[in-house]
Amino acid sequence: MQRTAPTRSAMLTSAAVSPDDRPQVHNASVDEQLAQTGACSQVHLQTGRTCTLEHRHQGSCDFVARQDVQNAVAAHRAADGW
Ligand SMILES: [Zn+2]
C-alpha cells in the first residue's frame, strides 16, 4: 500500500515560488530627521509607516501613519521619559 506524502508536495510547491517574491526582512530604511529626536524611525517600506518607539526599544516596531508620527513620538516620549 502506497502512502501519499502531503508534506513533500507542499515543499515542492513552496520551492516553485521565486525567492525574489519573498518579503525582505532587512528591506527597511530610517527617517533620519525623526531619528534625531531619539526615535527608532524605521520606515516600513510597503506602507510608508514609521516606528515612533524609543530608538533602542525592545520587541518589534510599532509603525504609525506619517500624519500621526509627531503625535505618536511626543506621546511615547512623555510616557517613557526619553
Ligand atoms: Zn522600531
PDB file of the backbone (N, CA, C, O) and the ligand in Angstrom, with CONECT records:
HET     ZN  A 101       1
ATOM      1  N   MET A   1       0.845  -1.204   0.000  1.00  0.00           N
ATOM      2  CA  MET A   1       0.000   0.000   0.000  1.00  0.00           C
ATOM      3  C   MET A   1       0.872   1.242   0.000  1.00  0.00           C
ATOM      4  O   MET A   1       1.727   1.425   0.866  1.00  0.00           O
ATOM      5  N   GLN A   2       0.642   2.070  -0.967  1.00  0.00           N
ATOM      6  CA  GLN A   2       1.424   3.300  -1.073  1.00  0.00           C
ATOM      7  C   GLN A   2       0.807   4.422  -0.256  1.00  0.00           C
ATOM      8  O   GLN A   2      -0.412   4.593  -0.235  1.00  0.00           O
ATOM      9  N   ARG A   3       1.646   5.170   0.405  1.00  0.00           N
ATOM     10  CA  ARG A   3       1.148   6.308   1.196  1.00  0.00           C
ATOM     11  C   ARG A   3       1.518   7.603   0.478  1.00  0.00           C
ATOM     12  O   ARG A   3       2.624   7.769  -0.036  1.00  0.00           O
ATOM     13  N   THR A   4       0.573   8.485   0.465  1.00  0.00           N
ATOM     14  CA  THR A   4       0.874   9.791  -0.127  1.00  0.00           C
ATOM     15  C   THR A   4       1.671  10.619   0.867  1.00  0.00           C
ATOM     16  O   THR A   4       1.589  10.394   2.074  1.00  0.00           O
ATOM     17  N   ALA A   5       2.418  11.549   0.379  1.00  0.00           N
ATOM     18  CA  ALA A   5       3.256  12.381   1.239  1.00  0.00           C
ATOM     19  C   ALA A   5       2.916  13.848   1.029  1.00  0.00           C
ATOM     20  O   ALA A   5       3.570  14.540   0.249  1.00  0.00           O
ATOM     21  N   PRO A   6       1.892  14.317   1.726  1.00  0.00           N
ATOM     22  CA  PRO A   6       1.441  15.705   1.515  1.00  0.00           C
ATOM     23  C   PRO A   6       2.521  16.734   1.851  1.00  0.00           C
ATOM     24  O   PRO A   6       2.579  17.791   1.224  1.00  0.00           O
ATOM     25  N   THR A   7       3.376  16.437   2.833  1.00  0.00           N
ATOM     26  CA  THR A   7       4.401  17.420   3.197  1.00  0.00           C
ATOM     27  C   THR A   7       5.387  17.611   2.060  1.00  0.00           C
ATOM     28  O   THR A   7       5.885  18.714   1.832  1.00  0.00           O
ATOM     29  N   ARG A   8       5.668  16.509   1.339  1.00  0.00           N
ATOM     30  CA  ARG A   8       6.634  16.608   0.247  1.00  0.00           C
ATOM     31  C   ARG A   8       6.074  17.468  -0.885  1.00  0.00           C
ATOM     32  O   ARG A   8       6.784  18.302  -1.447  1.00  0.00           O
ATOM     33  N   SER A   9       4.809  17.262  -1.214  1.00  0.00           N
ATOM     34  CA  SER A   9       4.233  18.065  -2.287  1.00  0.00           C
ATOM     35  C   SER A   9       4.134  19.529  -1.883  1.00  0.00           C
ATOM     36  O   SER A   9       4.258  20.421  -2.722  1.00  0.00           O
ATOM     37  N   ALA A  10       3.910  19.773  -0.586  1.00  0.00           N
ATOM     38  CA  ALA A  10       3.853  21.147  -0.104  1.00  0.00           C
ATOM     39  C   ALA A  10       5.215  21.806  -0.253  1.00  0.00           C
ATOM     40  O   ALA A  10       5.310  22.982  -0.604  1.00  0.00           O
ATOM     41  N   MET A  11       6.279  21.036   0.017  1.00  0.00           N
ATOM     42  CA  MET A  11       7.613  21.587  -0.121  1.00  0.00           C
ATOM     43  C   MET A  11       7.911  21.927  -1.575  1.00  0.00           C
ATOM     44  O   MET A  11       8.502  22.963  -1.879  1.00  0.00           O
ATOM     45  N   LEU A  12       7.491  21.037  -2.463  1.00  0.00           N
ATOM     46  CA  LEU A  12       7.729  21.279  -3.885  1.00  0.00           C
ATOM     47  C   LEU A  12       6.988  22.536  -4.337  1.00  0.00           C
ATOM     48  O   LEU A  12       7.503  23.312  -5.141  1.00  0.00           O
ATOM     49  N   THR A  13       5.789  22.728  -3.820  1.00  0.00           N
ATOM     50  CA  THR A  13       5.014  23.905  -4.195  1.00  0.00           C
ATOM     51  C   THR A  13       5.710  25.191  -3.751  1.00  0.00           C
ATOM     52  O   THR A  13       5.814  26.149  -4.517  1.00  0.00           O
ATOM     53  N   SER A  14       6.190  25.199  -2.493  1.00  0.00           N
ATOM     54  CA  SER A  14       6.835  26.411  -1.999  1.00  0.00           C
ATOM     55  C   SER A  14       8.162  26.638  -2.707  1.00  0.00           C
ATOM     56  O   SER A  14       8.584  27.782  -2.878  1.00  0.00           O
ATOM     57  N   ALA A  15       8.829  25.553  -3.123  1.00  0.00           N
ATOM     58  CA  ALA A  15      10.107  25.699  -3.814  1.00  0.00           C
ATOM     59  C   ALA A  15       9.913  26.337  -5.188  1.00  0.00           C
ATOM     60  O   ALA A  15      10.841  26.917  -5.751  1.00  0.00           O
ATOM     61  N   ALA A  16       8.688  26.221  -5.723  1.00  0.00           N
ATOM     62  CA  ALA A  16       8.429  26.794  -7.041  1.00  0.00           C
ATOM     63  C   ALA A  16       8.297  28.315  -6.978  1.00  0.00           C
ATOM     64  O   ALA A  16       8.369  28.992  -8.004  1.00  0.00           O
ATOM     65  N   VAL A  17       8.103  28.846  -5.772  1.00  0.00           N
ATOM     66  CA  VAL A  17       7.999  30.294  -5.624  1.00  0.00           C
ATOM     67  C   VAL A  17       9.386  30.917  -5.709  1.00  0.00           C
ATOM     68  O   VAL A  17      10.323  30.463  -5.052  1.00  0.00           O
ATOM     69  N   SER A  18       9.504  31.932  -6.502  1.00  0.00           N
ATOM     70  CA  SER A  18      10.795  32.586  -6.648  1.00  0.00           C
ATOM     71  C   SER A  18      11.224  33.238  -5.345  1.00  0.00           C
ATOM     72  O   SER A  18      10.398  33.844  -4.662  1.00  0.00           O
ATOM     73  N   PRO A  19      12.495  33.127  -4.986  1.00  0.00           N
ATOM     74  CA  PRO A  19      12.984  33.788  -3.769  1.00  0.00           C
ATOM     75  C   PRO A  19      12.807  35.308  -3.842  1.00  0.00           C
ATOM     76  O   PRO A  19      12.736  35.977  -2.812  1.00  0.00           O
ATOM     77  N   ASP A  20      12.739  35.835  -5.034  1.00  0.00           N
ATOM     78  CA  ASP A  20      12.585  37.280  -5.190  1.00  0.00           C
ATOM     79  C   ASP A  20      11.223  37.771  -4.710  1.00  0.00           C
ATOM     80  O   ASP A  20      11.038  38.957  -4.436  1.00  0.00           O
ATOM     81  N   ASP A  21      10.266  36.837  -4.613  1.00  0.00           N
ATOM     82  CA  ASP A  21       8.930  37.234  -4.193  1.00  0.00           C
ATOM     83  C   ASP A  21       8.792  37.316  -2.682  1.00  0.00           C
ATOM     84  O   ASP A  21       7.780  37.794  -2.170  1.00  0.00           O
ATOM     85  N   ARG A  22       9.804  36.852  -1.974  1.00  0.00           N
ATOM     86  CA  ARG A  22       9.703  36.850  -0.520  1.00  0.00           C
ATOM     87  C   ARG A  22       9.936  38.256   0.037  1.00  0.00           C
ATOM     88  O   ARG A  22      10.782  39.000  -0.459  1.00  0.00           O
ATOM     89  N   PRO A  23       9.177  38.603   1.067  1.00  0.00           N
ATOM     90  CA  PRO A  23       9.424  39.911   1.707  1.00  0.00           C
ATOM     91  C   PRO A  23      10.812  39.914   2.333  1.00  0.00           C
ATOM     92  O   PRO A  23      11.222  38.930   2.950  1.00  0.00           O
ATOM     93  N   GLN A  24      11.523  40.999   2.177  1.00  0.00           N
ATOM     94  CA  GLN A  24      12.880  41.070   2.705  1.00  0.00           C
ATOM     95  C   GLN A  24      12.862  41.743   4.068  1.00  0.00           C
ATOM     96  O   GLN A  24      12.464  42.900   4.206  1.00  0.00           O
ATOM     97  N   VAL A  25      13.294  41.004   5.053  1.00  0.00           N
ATOM     98  CA  VAL A  25      13.235  41.486   6.433  1.00  0.00           C
ATOM     99  C   VAL A  25      14.074  42.753   6.600  1.00  0.00           C
ATOM    100  O   VAL A  25      13.704  43.665   7.339  1.00  0.00           O
ATOM    101  N   HIS A  26      15.192  42.792   5.913  1.00  0.00           N
ATOM    102  CA  HIS A  26      16.099  43.924   6.103  1.00  0.00           C
ATOM    103  C   HIS A  26      15.848  45.046   5.100  1.00  0.00           C
ATOM    104  O   HIS A  26      16.615  46.005   5.011  1.00  0.00           O
ATOM    105  N   ASN A  27      14.769  44.907   4.358  1.00  0.00           N
ATOM    106  CA  ASN A  27      14.450  45.924   3.367  1.00  0.00           C
ATOM    107  C   ASN A  27      13.719  47.073   4.042  1.00  0.00           C
ATOM    108  O   ASN A  27      12.515  47.252   3.859  1.00  0.00           O
ATOM    109  N   ALA A  28      14.459  47.847   4.820  1.00  0.00           N
ATOM    110  CA  ALA A  28      13.852  48.948   5.549  1.00  0.00           C
ATOM    111  C   ALA A  28      14.801  50.130   5.543  1.00  0.00           C
ATOM    112  O   ALA A  28      16.006  49.963   5.355  1.00  0.00           O
ATOM    113  N   SER A  29      14.275  51.297   5.743  1.00  0.00           N
ATOM    114  CA  SER A  29      15.119  52.473   5.843  1.00  0.00           C
ATOM    115  C   SER A  29      14.755  53.232   7.111  1.00  0.00           C
ATOM    116  O   SER A  29      13.830  52.858   7.832  1.00  0.00           O
ATOM    117  N   VAL A  30      15.493  54.299   7.368  1.00  0.00           N
ATOM    118  CA  VAL A  30      15.284  55.065   8.592  1.00  0.00           C
ATOM    119  C   VAL A  30      14.987  56.511   8.219  1.00  0.00           C
ATOM    120  O   VAL A  30      15.631  57.083   7.339  1.00  0.00           O
ATOM    121  N   ASP A  31      14.017  57.088   8.891  1.00  0.00           N
ATOM    122  CA  ASP A  31      13.723  58.506   8.731  1.00  0.00           C
ATOM    123  C   ASP A  31      14.769  59.289   9.530  1.00  0.00           C
ATOM    124  O   ASP A  31      14.684  59.381  10.755  1.00  0.00           O
ATOM    125  N   GLU A  32      15.747  59.845   8.833  1.00  0.00           N
ATOM    126  CA  GLU A  32      16.902  60.464   9.503  1.00  0.00           C
ATOM    127  C   GLU A  32      16.482  61.628  10.392  1.00  0.00           C
ATOM    128  O   GLU A  32      17.001  61.798  11.495  1.00  0.00           O
ATOM    129  N   GLN A  33      15.553  62.414   9.910  1.00  0.00           N
ATOM    130  CA  GLN A  33      15.097  63.558  10.700  1.00  0.00           C
ATOM    131  C   GLN A  33      14.471  63.115  12.014  1.00  0.00           C
ATOM    132  O   GLN A  33      14.745  63.669  13.078  1.00  0.00           O
ATOM    133  N   LEU A  34      13.623  62.099  11.905  1.00  0.00           N
ATOM    134  CA  LEU A  34      12.949  61.600  13.096  1.00  0.00           C
ATOM    135  C   LEU A  34      13.949  60.927  14.027  1.00  0.00           C
ATOM    136  O   LEU A  34      13.807  60.989  15.248  1.00  0.00           O
ATOM    137  N   ALA A  35      14.956  60.286  13.452  1.00  0.00           N
ATOM    138  CA  ALA A  35      15.955  59.587  14.261  1.00  0.00           C
ATOM    139  C   ALA A  35      16.678  60.557  15.188  1.00  0.00           C
ATOM    140  O   ALA A  35      17.123  60.164  16.266  1.00  0.00           O
ATOM    141  N   GLN A  36      16.800  61.824  14.779  1.00  0.00           N
ATOM    142  CA  GLN A  36      17.480  62.817  15.613  1.00  0.00           C
ATOM    143  C   GLN A  36      16.710  63.130  16.882  1.00  0.00           C
ATOM    144  O   GLN A  36      17.276  63.662  17.836  1.00  0.00           O
ATOM    145  N   THR A  37      15.424  62.805  16.902  1.00  0.00           N
ATOM    146  CA  THR A  37      14.638  63.009  18.118  1.00  0.00           C
ATOM    147  C   THR A  37      14.850  61.870  19.103  1.00  0.00           C
ATOM    148  O   THR A  37      14.416  61.951  20.252  1.00  0.00           O
ATOM    149  N   GLY A  38      15.521  60.803  18.654  1.00  0.00           N
ATOM    150  CA  GLY A  38      15.747  59.666  19.529  1.00  0.00           C
ATOM    151  C   GLY A  38      14.782  58.523  19.291  1.00  0.00           C
ATOM    152  O   GLY A  38      14.764  57.541  20.033  1.00  0.00           O
ATOM    153  N   ALA A  39      13.975  58.665  18.243  1.00  0.00           N
ATOM    154  CA  ALA A  39      13.014  57.608  17.929  1.00  0.00           C
ATOM    155  C   ALA A  39      13.666  56.527  17.069  1.00  0.00           C
ATOM    156  O   ALA A  39      14.677  56.767  16.409  1.00  0.00           O
ATOM    157  N   CYS A  40      13.081  55.360  17.088  1.00  0.00           N
ATOM    158  CA  CYS A  40      13.567  54.228  16.283  1.00  0.00           C
ATOM    159  C   CYS A  40      13.592  54.608  14.797  1.00  0.00           C
ATOM    160  O   CYS A  40      14.593  54.401  14.111  1.00  0.00           O
ATOM    161  N   SER A  41      12.483  55.164  14.317  1.00  0.00           N
ATOM    162  CA  SER A  41      12.424  55.775  12.985  1.00  0.00           C
ATOM    163  C   SER A  41      12.552  54.806  11.828  1.00  0.00           C
ATOM    164  O   SER A  41      12.795  55.223  10.695  1.00  0.00           O
ATOM    165  N   GLN A  42      12.395  53.534  12.092  1.00  0.00           N
ATOM    166  CA  GLN A  42      12.387  52.578  10.990  1.00  0.00           C
ATOM    167  C   GLN A  42      11.156  52.833  10.123  1.00  0.00           C
ATOM    168  O   GLN A  42      10.046  52.994  10.631  1.00  0.00           O
ATOM    169  N   VAL A  43      11.368  52.868   8.820  1.00  0.00           N
ATOM    170  CA  VAL A  43      10.258  53.072   7.902  1.00  0.00           C
ATOM    171  C   VAL A  43       9.874  51.740   7.277  1.00  0.00           C
ATOM    172  O   VAL A  43      10.717  51.030   6.728  1.00  0.00           O
ATOM    173  N   HIS A  44       8.611  51.416   7.367  1.00  0.00           N
ATOM    174  CA  HIS A  44       8.103  50.202   6.732  1.00  0.00           C
ATOM    175  C   HIS A  44       7.818  50.526   5.279  1.00  0.00           C
ATOM    176  O   HIS A  44       6.859  51.233   4.969  1.00  0.00           O
ATOM    177  N   LEU A  45       8.658  50.006   4.383  1.00  0.00           N
ATOM    178  CA  LEU A  45       8.630  50.465   3.000  1.00  0.00           C
ATOM    179  C   LEU A  45       7.322  50.130   2.291  1.00  0.00           C
ATOM    180  O   LEU A  45       6.872  50.887   1.432  1.00  0.00           O
ATOM    181  N   GLN A  46       6.712  49.009   2.642  1.00  0.00           N
ATOM    182  CA  GLN A  46       5.487  48.620   1.950  1.00  0.00           C
ATOM    183  C   GLN A  46       4.353  49.599   2.235  1.00  0.00           C
ATOM    184  O   GLN A  46       3.500  49.835   1.379  1.00  0.00           O
ATOM    185  N   THR A  47       4.345  50.173   3.447  1.00  0.00           N
ATOM    186  CA  THR A  47       3.221  51.019   3.837  1.00  0.00           C
ATOM    187  C   THR A  47       3.621  52.473   3.991  1.00  0.00           C
ATOM    188  O   THR A  47       2.754  53.346   3.999  1.00  0.00           O
ATOM    189  N   GLY A  48       4.925  52.762   4.115  1.00  0.00           N
ATOM    190  CA  GLY A  48       5.378  54.117   4.360  1.00  0.00           C
ATOM    191  C   GLY A  48       5.202  54.545   5.796  1.00  0.00           C
ATOM    192  O   GLY A  48       5.426  55.708   6.132  1.00  0.00           O
ATOM    193  N   ARG A  49       4.802  53.612   6.653  1.00  0.00           N
ATOM    194  CA  ARG A  49       4.617  53.925   8.069  1.00  0.00           C
ATOM    195  C   ARG A  49       5.958  53.923   8.791  1.00  0.00           C
ATOM    196  O   ARG A  49       6.919  53.294   8.349  1.00  0.00           O
ATOM    197  N   THR A  50       6.001  54.637   9.906  1.00  0.00           N
ATOM    198  CA  THR A  50       7.252  54.839  10.619  1.00  0.00           C
ATOM    199  C   THR A  50       7.118  54.398  12.069  1.00  0.00           C
ATOM    200  O   THR A  50       6.069  54.577  12.687  1.00  0.00           O
ATOM    201  N   CYS A  51       8.196  53.818  12.609  1.00  0.00           N
ATOM    202  CA  CYS A  51       8.198  53.403  14.014  1.00  0.00           C
ATOM    203  C   CYS A  51       8.523  54.605  14.884  1.00  0.00           C
ATOM    204  O   CYS A  51       9.515  55.299  14.661  1.00  0.00           O
ATOM    205  N   THR A  52       7.677  54.843  15.877  1.00  0.00           N
ATOM    206  CA  THR A  52       7.853  56.011  16.743  1.00  0.00           C
ATOM    207  C   THR A  52       8.278  55.619  18.153  1.00  0.00           C
ATOM    208  O   THR A  52       8.257  56.448  19.063  1.00  0.00           O
ATOM    209  N   LEU A  53       8.660  54.366  18.337  1.00  0.00           N
ATOM    210  CA  LEU A  53       9.112  53.946  19.662  1.00  0.00           C
ATOM    211  C   LEU A  53      10.527  54.459  19.912  1.00  0.00           C
ATOM    212  O   LEU A  53      11.195  54.946  18.999  1.00  0.00           O
ATOM    213  N   GLU A  54      10.976  54.343  21.167  1.00  0.00           N
ATOM    214  CA  GLU A  54      12.322  54.772  21.513  1.00  0.00           C
ATOM    215  C   GLU A  54      13.356  54.014  20.683  1.00  0.00           C
ATOM    216  O   GLU A  54      13.147  52.858  20.315  1.00  0.00           O
ATOM    217  N   HIS A  55      14.473  54.681  20.393  1.00  0.00           N
ATOM    218  CA  HIS A  55      15.487  54.144  19.495  1.00  0.00           C
ATOM    219  C   HIS A  55      15.876  52.700  19.807  1.00  0.00           C
ATOM    220  O   HIS A  55      15.956  51.876  18.896  1.00  0.00           O
ATOM    221  N   ARG A  56      16.120  52.383  21.077  1.00  0.00           N
ATOM    222  CA  ARG A  56      16.562  51.032  21.430  1.00  0.00           C
ATOM    223  C   ARG A  56      15.436  50.231  22.039  1.00  0.00           C
ATOM    224  O   ARG A  56      15.653  49.444  22.960  1.00  0.00           O
ATOM    225  N   HIS A  57      14.224  50.428  21.525  1.00  0.00           N
ATOM    226  CA  HIS A  57      13.077  49.743  22.114  1.00  0.00           C
ATOM    227  C   HIS A  57      13.199  48.235  21.974  1.00  0.00           C
ATOM    228  O   HIS A  57      13.862  47.724  21.070  1.00  0.00           O
ATOM    229  N   GLN A  58      12.541  47.538  22.893  1.00  0.00           N
ATOM    230  CA  GLN A  58      12.505  46.082  22.854  1.00  0.00           C
ATOM    231  C   GLN A  58      11.370  45.638  21.936  1.00  0.00           C
ATOM    232  O   GLN A  58      10.391  46.356  21.734  1.00  0.00           O
ATOM    233  N   GLY A  59      11.527  44.451  21.396  1.00  0.00           N
ATOM    234  CA  GLY A  59      10.446  43.877  20.609  1.00  0.00           C
ATOM    235  C   GLY A  59      10.341  44.488  19.230  1.00  0.00           C
ATOM    236  O   GLY A  59      11.270  45.131  18.741  1.00  0.00           O
ATOM    237  N   SER A  60       9.200  44.278  18.618  1.00  0.00           N
ATOM    238  CA  SER A  60       9.027  44.696  17.243  1.00  0.00           C
ATOM    239  C   SER A  60       8.605  46.154  17.154  1.00  0.00           C
ATOM    240  O   SER A  60       8.128  46.739  18.127  1.00  0.00           O
ATOM    241  N   CYS A  61       8.784  46.719  15.989  1.00  0.00           N
ATOM    242  CA  CYS A  61       8.461  48.119  15.763  1.00  0.00           C
ATOM    243  C   CYS A  61       6.944  48.343  15.779  1.00  0.00           C
ATOM    244  O   CYS A  61       6.153  47.444  15.495  1.00  0.00           O
ATOM    245  N   ASP A  62       6.579  49.572  16.120  1.00  0.00           N
ATOM    246  CA  ASP A  62       5.180  49.972  16.106  1.00  0.00           C
ATOM    247  C   ASP A  62       5.030  51.083  15.074  1.00  0.00           C
ATOM    248  O   ASP A  62       5.321  52.247  15.349  1.00  0.00           O
ATOM    249  N   PHE A  63       4.574  50.710  13.890  1.00  0.00           N
ATOM    250  CA  PHE A  63       4.523  51.667  12.784  1.00  0.00           C
ATOM    251  C   PHE A  63       3.238  52.486  12.814  1.00  0.00           C
ATOM    252  O   PHE A  63       2.149  51.948  13.010  1.00  0.00           O
ATOM    253  N   VAL A  64       3.379  53.776  12.620  1.00  0.00           N
ATOM    254  CA  VAL A  64       2.205  54.640  12.534  1.00  0.00           C
ATOM    255  C   VAL A  64       2.243  55.406  11.215  1.00  0.00           C
ATOM    256  O   VAL A  64       3.291  55.533  10.583  1.00  0.00           O
ATOM    257  N   ALA A  65       1.095  55.905  10.821  1.00  0.00           N
ATOM    258  CA  ALA A  65       0.998  56.653   9.576  1.00  0.00           C
ATOM    259  C   ALA A  65       1.753  57.981   9.690  1.00  0.00           C
ATOM    260  O   ALA A  65       1.922  58.519  10.784  1.00  0.00           O
ATOM    261  N   ARG A  66       2.205  58.501   8.540  1.00  0.00           N
ATOM    262  CA  ARG A  66       3.025  59.712   8.523  1.00  0.00           C
ATOM    263  C   ARG A  66       2.410  60.865   9.315  1.00  0.00           C
ATOM    264  O   ARG A  66       3.097  61.544  10.078  1.00  0.00           O
ATOM    265  N   GLN A  67       1.126  61.073   9.128  1.00  0.00           N
ATOM    266  CA  GLN A  67       0.500  62.227   9.769  1.00  0.00           C
ATOM    267  C   GLN A  67       0.381  62.054  11.281  1.00  0.00           C
ATOM    268  O   GLN A  67       0.104  63.013  12.002  1.00  0.00           O
ATOM    269  N   ASP A  68       0.593  60.817  11.758  1.00  0.00           N
ATOM    270  CA  ASP A  68       0.471  60.564  13.193  1.00  0.00           C
ATOM    271  C   ASP A  68       1.829  60.482  13.882  1.00  0.00           C
ATOM    272  O   ASP A  68       1.904  60.320  15.100  1.00  0.00           O
ATOM    273  N   VAL A  69       2.910  60.596  13.094  1.00  0.00           N
ATOM    274  CA  VAL A  69       4.247  60.366  13.644  1.00  0.00           C
ATOM    275  C   VAL A  69       4.586  61.344  14.762  1.00  0.00           C
ATOM    276  O   VAL A  69       5.024  60.930  15.835  1.00  0.00           O
ATOM    277  N   GLN A  70       4.386  62.638  14.520  1.00  0.00           N
ATOM    278  CA  GLN A  70       4.772  63.630  15.525  1.00  0.00           C
ATOM    279  C   GLN A  70       4.029  63.423  16.841  1.00  0.00           C
ATOM    280  O   GLN A  70       4.627  63.464  17.916  1.00  0.00           O
ATOM    281  N   ASN A  71       2.724  63.200  16.744  1.00  0.00           N
ATOM    282  CA  ASN A  71       1.931  62.981  17.946  1.00  0.00           C
ATOM    283  C   ASN A  71       2.349  61.705  18.670  1.00  0.00           C
ATOM    284  O   ASN A  71       2.429  61.673  19.898  1.00  0.00           O
ATOM    285  N   ALA A  72       2.615  60.651  17.891  1.00  0.00           N
ATOM    286  CA  ALA A  72       2.973  59.365  18.492  1.00  0.00           C
ATOM    287  C   ALA A  72       4.327  59.462  19.185  1.00  0.00           C
ATOM    288  O   ALA A  72       4.506  58.915  20.273  1.00  0.00           O
ATOM    289  N   VAL A  73       5.283  60.153  18.563  1.00  0.00           N
ATOM    290  CA  VAL A  73       6.605  60.329  19.182  1.00  0.00           C
ATOM    291  C   VAL A  73       6.461  61.110  20.472  1.00  0.00           C
ATOM    292  O   VAL A  73       7.031  60.735  21.496  1.00  0.00           O
ATOM    293  N   ALA A  74       5.696  62.201  20.427  1.00  0.00           N
ATOM    294  CA  ALA A  74       5.501  63.016  21.627  1.00  0.00           C
ATOM    295  C   ALA A  74       4.863  62.203  22.734  1.00  0.00           C
ATOM    296  O   ALA A  74       5.238  62.333  23.899  1.00  0.00           O
ATOM    297  N   ALA A  75       3.905  61.367  22.380  1.00  0.00           N
ATOM    298  CA  ALA A  75       3.229  60.549  23.377  1.00  0.00           C
ATOM    299  C   ALA A  75       4.183  59.526  23.980  1.00  0.00           C
ATOM    300  O   ALA A  75       4.176  59.310  25.192  1.00  0.00           O
ATOM    301  N   HIS A  76       5.009  58.891  23.140  1.00  0.00           N
ATOM    302  CA  HIS A  76       5.958  57.902  23.655  1.00  0.00           C
ATOM    303  C   HIS A  76       7.017  58.556  24.538  1.00  0.00           C
ATOM    304  O   HIS A  76       7.420  58.000  25.560  1.00  0.00           O
ATOM    305  N   ARG A  77       7.459  59.741  24.133  1.00  0.00           N
ATOM    306  CA  ARG A  77       8.477  60.438  24.922  1.00  0.00           C
ATOM    307  C   ARG A  77       7.919  60.820  26.281  1.00  0.00           C
ATOM    308  O   ARG A  77       8.595  60.686  27.301  1.00  0.00           O
ATOM    309  N   ALA A  78       6.671  61.302  26.290  1.00  0.00           N
ATOM    310  CA  ALA A  78       6.057  61.688  27.547  1.00  0.00           C
ATOM    311  C   ALA A  78       5.837  60.483  28.452  1.00  0.00           C
ATOM    312  O   ALA A  78       6.008  60.567  29.668  1.00  0.00           O
ATOM    313  N   ALA A  79       5.455  59.356  27.843  1.00  0.00           N
ATOM    314  CA  ALA A  79       5.133  58.172  28.625  1.00  0.00           C
ATOM    315  C   ALA A  79       6.384  57.468  29.142  1.00  0.00           C
ATOM    316  O   ALA A  79       6.400  56.947  30.257  1.00  0.00           O
ATOM    317  N   ASP A  80       7.432  57.459  28.319  1.00  0.00           N
ATOM    318  CA  ASP A  80       8.612  56.665  28.654  1.00  0.00           C
ATOM    319  C   ASP A  80       9.789  57.514  29.115  1.00  0.00           C
ATOM    320  O   ASP A  80      10.810  56.975  29.540  1.00  0.00           O
ATOM    321  N   GLY A  81       9.656  58.842  29.034  1.00  0.00           N
ATOM    322  CA  GLY A  81      10.676  59.725  29.557  1.00  0.00           C
ATOM    323  C   GLY A  81      11.985  59.754  28.785  1.00  0.00           C
ATOM    324  O   GLY A  81      13.051  59.765  29.400  1.00  0.00           O
ATOM    325  N   TRP A  82      11.940  59.767  27.441  1.00  0.00           N
ATOM    326  CA  TRP A  82      13.172  59.886  26.663  1.00  0.00           C
ATOM    327  C   TRP A  82      13.171  61.145  25.836  1.00  0.00           C
ATOM    328  O   TRP A  82      14.132  61.411  25.115  1.00  0.00           O
TER     329      TRP A  82
HETATM  330 ZN    ZN A 101      11.151  50.410  15.999  1.00  0.00          ZN2+
END
